[in-house]
């Protein structure tokens, strides 16, 4: 759960920086639209990750035999995967190219996590489940890199 918490914190910081950038005065319409859209995406992925974390906690408390909760957990993973996949469709202005690249790598890690998690759940494979959760810190690392690059990119705008 700590892995998920740090990912969510990173996303929230990224959203805050993007919103600050969007409220700046020296940005083009394309840059403004990008920052607002990315802030929304960051909020959505953060909410989806939190929802997944809550479902996982409930399932671990109630047990794997609760089929209704398992179905809700699967739905939360599918939602997380869908939202992560939407990031690649957001048009990125060239000024944010490097931070966007790292953000997309984080979303790819989340996609891989979702795939591995589902496969591990269906196959009752603990090793694969651990492999899935090992991707969360990698995604967090990419989010942190994206934040650092975004700060540099924003310095160039103002």
Buried (B, 14 or more C-beta within 10 A) or exposed (E): EEBBBBBBBBBEBBBEBBBEBBEEEEBEEBBBBBBBBBBBBBBBBBBBBBBBBBBBEEBEEEEEEBEEBBEBBBEBBBBBBEBBBBBEEBEBBEBBEBBBBBBBBBBBBBBBBBBBBBBBBEEEBEEBBEBBBEBBBBBBBBBBBBBEBBEEBBEEBE
